[in-house]
């Protein structure tokens, strides 16, 4: 995995990290959680692609794969790029955690998106007693050449250890809740030591983090927005980020994080805001 010291490789929105299977993933992407299926989702995806984004993250449970697919097609046409220029992620929902059902669900996602393959397919949550069988489905899809890379989401250290005991293929990514109030440093270190790239969902705490006085102070120092400071903190910690927005101004603003670097002191100040506080479900205690 590429090191973050000096960050010479993070030059623009198309900058990528090399995953443990050799595939390349953009450091920054667009998330579409809680964006309804329809024109708004399609327009957000198109807007992101036209403005230089190359990574789009959706999931079966979001219910918006059709519109995301439409936005991808519109965006590619408007930007004059091909499918190979993009990195598209979706996720297997918990109800389909099985070998046959997992393989079938992947086909359903492809059909809805209107795509022939995904760049990354994730297990959405560590459903107890089911995620190993579901992982076998993803391994089959990978070994059959139907998907470029496979990974997990919301897995804690003990889930990863348990999965990797029997897995033939190591996850390339663990997408987790990660922000200044939930820094999960032990999990980050475990993933780093095992060559698993950490990716952050809800990096802005669903907007809550934008009101933190300490972050506002740091943002003023760099003449940047609080969102840009948080996203830059993600990147300098070696964490891929997928902020969600449907607003063109914010989509563009979120992407403008490659022209400055946070000082070590400010990185520490941001990390010190940790309270181990989640805005989403606890991976060790969920009922869906």
RONU-753961 format. One record per residue (C-alpha): x, y, z; residue in one letter. Coordinates in Angstrom, 3 decimals. Example, Ala and Ser with C-alpha at 12.3 -4.5 7.8 and 13.67 -1.06 7.14 Angstrom:
! residues 2
PT         u         v         w  type
PT    12.300    -4.500     7.800     A
PT    13.670    -1.060     7.140     S
//
This chain:
! residues 288
PT         u         v         w  type
PT     0.000     0.000     0.000     X
PT     1.274     3.456    -0.807     X
PT     2.579     5.490     2.076     X
PT     1.069     8.835     3.025     X
PT     4.333    10.558     3.957     X
PT     4.579    13.710     1.866     X
PT     1.510    12.600    -0.107     X
PT     3.179    12.999    -3.508     X
PT     0.611    10.701    -5.097     X
PT    -2.442    12.686    -3.957     X
PT    -2.302    15.350    -6.631     X
PT    -5.858    15.507    -7.911     X
PT    -9.307    13.959    -7.869     X
PT    -8.166    11.083   -10.068     X
PT    -5.381    10.131    -7.609     X
PT    -5.608     6.453    -6.643     X
PT    -4.430     4.000    -4.029     X
PT    -3.291     0.519    -5.060     X
PT    -5.389    -2.177    -3.367     X
PT    -3.956    -5.505    -2.225     X
PT    -5.024    -7.238    -5.451     X
PT    -3.273    -4.634    -7.619     X
PT    -6.378    -2.699    -8.683     X
PT    -6.479     1.094    -8.363     X
PT    -9.120     2.926    -6.318     X
PT    -9.627     6.718    -6.270     X
PT    -8.936     8.356    -2.898     X
PT   -12.142    10.377    -3.116     X
PT   -15.564     9.392    -4.414     X
PT   -19.246    10.265    -4.253     X
PT   -21.576     8.464    -1.851     X
PT   -25.331     8.261    -2.511     X
PT   -26.737     6.936     0.781     X
PT   -30.269     8.293     1.391     X
PT   -30.507     9.757    -2.117     X
PT   -33.852     8.674    -3.573     X
PT   -34.051     6.722    -6.809     X
PT   -34.970     9.290    -9.450     X
PT   -33.669    12.424   -11.174     X
PT   -31.851    13.749    -8.086     X
PT   -29.609    10.684    -7.783     X
PT   -28.900    10.584   -11.525     X
PT   -28.065    14.289   -11.596     X
PT   -25.746    14.049    -8.556     X
PT   -23.773    11.212   -10.154     X
PT   -23.594    12.970   -13.524     X
PT   -22.513    16.221   -11.831     X
PT   -19.777    14.430    -9.895     X
PT   -18.384    12.711   -12.998     X
PT   -18.455    15.907   -15.064     X
PT   -16.554    17.634   -12.252     X
PT   -13.800    15.044   -12.201     X
PT   -14.995    12.354    -9.788     X
PT   -14.207     8.835   -10.957     X
PT   -15.532     6.811    -7.981     X
PT   -19.229     6.288    -7.199     X
PT   -20.434     4.267    -4.205     X
PT   -23.951     2.822    -3.935     X
PT   -25.602    -0.274    -2.414     X
PT   -28.541    -2.562    -3.098     X
PT   -30.338    -1.400     0.058     X
PT   -30.119     2.262    -1.006     X
PT   -32.718     1.475    -3.664     X
PT   -31.162     3.881    -6.155     X
PT   -28.990     1.683    -8.369     X
PT   -31.125     2.362   -11.455     X
PT   -30.702     6.119   -11.144     X
PT   -27.034     5.810   -10.273     X
PT   -26.603     3.796   -13.464     X
PT   -28.420     6.460   -15.441     X
PT   -26.178     9.135   -13.913     X
PT   -23.103     7.084   -14.818     X
PT   -24.200     6.860   -18.463     X
PT   -25.037    10.570   -18.625     X
PT   -21.790    11.485   -16.862     X
PT   -19.609     9.365   -19.140     X
PT   -21.201    10.904   -22.212     X
PT   -20.905    14.481   -20.918     X
PT   -17.298    14.001   -19.724     X
PT   -16.215    12.034   -22.784     X
PT   -14.864     9.124   -20.746     X
PT   -15.325     5.351   -20.844     X
PT   -16.519     2.812   -18.266     X
PT   -12.914     1.771   -17.630     X
PT   -12.188     5.286   -16.333     X
PT   -14.674     4.822   -13.482     X
PT   -14.610     2.913   -10.193     X
PT   -18.098     1.735    -9.229     X
PT   -18.934     0.132    -5.880     X
PT   -22.100    -1.571    -4.666     X
PT   -22.857    -3.779    -1.678     X
PT   -24.588    -7.086    -0.973     X
PT   -27.481    -6.547     1.421     X
PT   -27.890    -8.678     4.532     X
PT   -31.067   -10.454     3.336     X
PT   -29.065   -11.977     0.469     X
PT   -26.185   -13.298     2.581     X
PT   -25.842   -16.794     1.166     X
PT   -23.844   -18.431    -1.595     X
PT   -26.483   -18.710    -4.318     X
PT   -28.454   -15.670    -3.154     X
PT   -25.273   -13.569    -3.039     X
PT   -24.317   -14.449    -6.598     X
PT   -27.874   -13.743    -7.785     X
PT   -27.981   -10.398    -5.934     X
PT   -24.783    -9.306    -7.699     X
PT   -26.476    -9.985   -11.029     X
PT   -29.498    -7.962    -9.910     X
PT   -27.305    -5.004    -8.973     X
PT   -25.530    -5.142   -12.341     X
PT   -28.854    -5.223   -14.161     X
PT   -30.214    -2.256   -12.211     X
PT   -27.019    -0.269   -12.750     X
PT   -26.879    -1.238   -16.416     X
PT   -23.254    -2.343   -16.033     X
PT   -21.319    -5.439   -17.070     X
PT   -19.124    -5.507   -13.965     X
PT   -18.352    -3.672   -10.709     X
PT   -14.944    -2.468    -9.600     X
PT   -15.731    -3.278    -5.963     X
PT   -18.442    -5.381    -4.319     X
PT   -18.768    -5.344    -0.532     X
PT   -20.520    -7.327     2.183     X
PT   -22.608    -4.528     3.709     X
PT   -22.720    -5.640     7.375     X
PT   -21.110    -8.482     9.375     X
PT   -24.270   -10.571     9.810     X
PT   -23.421   -13.137    12.475     X
PT   -23.351   -16.695    11.205     X
PT   -23.868   -15.637     7.597     X
PT   -20.970   -13.485     6.422     X
PT   -18.606   -16.402     5.727     X
PT   -21.001   -18.037     3.284     X
PT   -21.706   -14.670     1.671     X
PT   -17.951   -14.118     1.338     X
PT   -17.676   -17.415    -0.542     X
PT   -20.155   -15.971    -3.065     X
PT   -17.984   -12.873    -3.504     X
PT   -14.878   -15.036    -3.862     X
PT   -16.640   -16.982    -6.622     X
PT   -17.580   -13.756    -8.428     X
PT   -13.992   -12.548    -8.163     X
PT   -12.359   -15.790    -9.284     X
PT   -14.867   -16.009   -12.144     X
PT   -13.762   -12.561   -13.355     X
PT   -17.148   -10.943   -12.791     X
PT   -15.881    -8.281   -10.367     X
PT   -12.540    -6.462   -10.138     X
PT   -12.230    -6.494    -6.337     X
PT   -14.166    -7.616    -3.249     X
PT   -14.285    -6.297     0.291     X
PT   -16.357    -5.715     3.396     X
PT   -18.126    -2.909     5.199     X
PT   -18.605    -2.251     8.925     X
PT   -16.338    -5.130     9.974     X
PT   -14.614    -4.903    13.346     X
PT   -11.229    -6.520    14.053     X
PT   -12.769    -9.747    15.362     X
PT   -15.015   -10.018    12.268     X
PT   -12.000    -9.612     9.981     X
PT    -9.949   -12.149    11.932     X
PT   -12.806   -14.656    11.794     X
PT   -13.435   -14.097     8.084     X
PT    -9.781   -14.381     7.105     X
PT    -9.343   -17.671     9.010     X
PT   -11.313   -19.490     6.305     X
PT   -11.148   -17.070     3.362     X
PT    -9.240   -17.854     0.171     X
PT    -9.142   -14.168    -0.727     X
PT    -8.406   -11.294     1.634     X
PT   -10.796    -8.297     1.500     X
PT    -9.233    -5.339    -0.316     X
PT   -11.358    -2.742     1.509     X
PT   -13.152    -2.291     4.820     X
PT   -15.641     0.566     4.504     X
PT   -16.443     1.881     7.987     X
PT   -17.928     4.822     9.833     X
PT   -14.954     7.118    10.321     X
PT   -14.844    10.790    11.273     X
PT   -13.239    13.065    13.910     X
PT   -15.628    11.797    16.612     X
PT   -14.953     8.127    15.734     X
PT   -11.322     7.586    14.780     X
PT   -11.205     3.789    15.332     X
PT    -7.402     3.835    15.519     X
PT    -7.001     0.158    16.506     X
PT    -9.157    -0.943    13.568     X
PT    -7.224     1.348    11.217     X
PT    -3.923    -0.084    12.424     X
PT    -5.186    -3.668    12.039     X
PT    -6.346    -2.995     8.480     X
PT    -3.083    -1.258     7.623     X
PT    -1.055    -4.168     9.013     X
PT    -3.114    -6.608     6.938     X
PT    -3.080    -4.640     3.684     X
PT    -6.788    -3.802     3.836     X
PT    -7.646    -0.291     2.645     X
PT    -9.951     1.612     4.990     X
PT   -12.729     3.650     3.397     X
PT   -14.889     6.125     5.281     X
PT   -18.635     6.386     4.994     X
PT   -20.292     9.418     6.590     X
PT   -16.944    11.250     6.886     X
PT   -18.830    14.473     7.715     X
PT   -21.072    12.797    10.348     X
PT   -24.143    13.490     8.190     X
PT   -23.265    17.198     8.456     X
PT   -22.983    17.247    12.249     X
PT   -19.203    17.682    12.175     X
PT   -19.495    20.905    10.188     X
PT   -20.554    22.777    13.339     X
PT   -17.566    21.835    15.516     X
PT   -15.838    25.048    16.762     X
PT   -12.369    23.442    16.727     X
PT   -12.819    22.409    13.108     X
PT   -14.109    25.858    12.161     X
PT   -10.966    27.365    13.687     X
PT    -8.682    25.049    11.703     X
PT   -10.692    25.696     8.520     X
PT   -10.205    29.456     8.928     X
PT    -6.443    28.950     9.304     X
PT    -6.248    27.196     5.917     X
PT    -8.965    29.306     4.249     X
PT   -10.915    26.115     3.565     X
PT   -14.374    24.820     4.520     X
PT   -14.808    22.488     7.500     X
PT   -15.826    19.726     5.070     X
PT   -12.573    20.167     3.148     X
PT   -10.551    20.016     6.373     X
PT   -12.237    16.766     7.459     X
PT   -11.825    15.153     4.050     X
PT    -8.171    16.174     3.921     X
PT    -7.707    14.678     7.408     X
PT    -9.189    11.419     6.061     X
PT    -6.795    11.349     3.132     X
PT    -3.698    12.171     5.177     X
PT    -4.614     9.323     7.515     X
PT    -4.598     7.036     4.481     X
PT    -8.394     6.657     4.464     X
PT   -10.447     6.757     1.259     X
PT   -13.488     9.054     1.602     X
PT   -16.894     9.041    -0.118     X
PT   -18.778    12.170     1.026     X
PT   -22.423    12.284     0.034     X
PT   -24.004    15.352    -1.556     X
PT   -26.570    16.143    -4.224     X
PT   -25.674    19.846    -4.328     X
PT   -23.326    20.781    -7.185     X
PT   -21.515    23.481    -5.196     X
PT   -20.793    21.052    -2.351     X
PT   -19.868    18.197    -4.703     X
PT   -17.247    20.483    -6.261     X
PT   -16.130    21.905    -2.897     X
PT   -15.655    18.399    -1.454     X
PT   -13.312    17.577    -4.331     X
PT   -11.028    20.567    -3.773     X
PT    -8.830    18.924    -1.151     X
PT    -5.695    18.210    -3.166     X
PT    -4.119    21.683    -3.130     X
PT    -3.170    21.896     0.547     X
PT    -1.747    19.773     3.357     X
PT    -2.667    19.801     7.041     X
PT     0.208    20.309     9.456     X
PT     0.953    17.440    11.830     X
PT    -0.208    19.570    14.757     X
PT    -3.616    20.140    13.148     X
PT    -3.944    16.484    12.211     X
PT    -3.446    15.698    15.910     X
PT    -5.967    18.319    17.012     X
PT    -8.602    16.809    14.741     X
PT    -7.894    13.235    15.873     X
PT    -8.107    14.410    19.505     X
PT   -11.813    15.177    18.938     X
PT   -12.487    11.431    19.086     X
PT   -15.286    10.378    21.457     X
PT   -15.837     6.859    20.043     X
PT   -19.246     8.200    19.031     X
PT   -21.238     6.740    16.167     X
PT   -23.944     8.336    14.060     X
PT   -24.735     4.964    12.482     X
PT   -25.431     1.465    13.861     X
PT   -22.929    -0.439    15.982     X
PT   -21.460    -3.359    13.972     X
PT   -21.520    -5.471    17.134     X
PT   -25.149    -4.679    17.933     X
PT   -27.520    -4.326    14.982     X
PT   -30.758    -6.150    14.166     X
PT   -31.228    -5.896    10.407     X
//
